[in-house]
Amino acid sequence: MLPGRFQIQVSLEIQDMFHIAGSGRYLPLVDLTVEMDERGKPYIPGSTVKGRVRAYAERLMRTAGLQVCSPPVPEQMCPHADIDNEDKYCPACLIFGSPWVSSRVNFSNFYLADGNDFILQTRQGIGVGRTLGTVVEEKLYFWEAVGTATKGKPLSFNGEISGTGERSDIGWILAAFRMMSSIGGQKARGMGRVMAKIGRVRFWNEKSRKWHSYEDPENFCKEAIALALASGNNG
């Protein structure tokens, strides 16, 4: 049986241009700059990926017949009462956390893979009123987009998912991660199409006190997802 602690190497391949708004950078006439790491290269914050994965996981759980609360508004999230009783939390909160319980899973930041060259473009946008859906006067703005500098080679960002949990918990995480089709802002403009990939899977063996790699990550992924869906149907 798989021990509780796990580490999974994952990657995100950006199929075209993408935009993830950052802070701390100032460019003249650019209103929305992208996130950059200490090397001056774009990266994807782990919190951004975790938020997307949780949203997909919640959809899967509801489809499987599980009761799931409605984040991110705290008042709409479990448990509302008896916060020390795990039975009062939905499966999504038990895995990803809530205002009253710590997350069991951690998403590292996703950094640009070595050998990937990128380009930055400045694009123009206009503000649209939510009520009427019409253009708002004096709401012209400029934003940055990141893309690959090598034709036919998507930008690849590497990260890690780690934490503790049953194999079914890992299954929900991996199933949701694989469902990701886009990330970042400006998705309505076709930005941020992404392909999520699973790499090395490691688990902690309490007897040997060592990390052990799962021999077939793809098969492990299928087994864990099947177990997660089965647990939902049985619930």
Secondary structure as UniProt FT lines:
FT   STRAND          5..14
FT   STRAND          18..19
FT   TURN            28..29
FT   TURN            38..39
FT   STRAND          42..44
FT   HELIX           46..63
FT   TURN            64..65
FT   HELIX           74..76
FT   TURN            83..84
FT   HELIX           86..88
FT   HELIX           91..96
FT   TURN            99..100
FT   STRAND          105..107
FT   STRAND          110..112
FT   TURN            114..115
FT   STRAND          118..128
FT   TURN            130..132
FT   STRAND          135..148
FT   TURN            151..152
FT   STRAND          155..164
FT   HELIX           167..179
FT   HELIX           187..189
FT   STRAND          193..205
FT   TURN            206..209
FT   STRAND          210..213
FT   HELIX           217..234
//
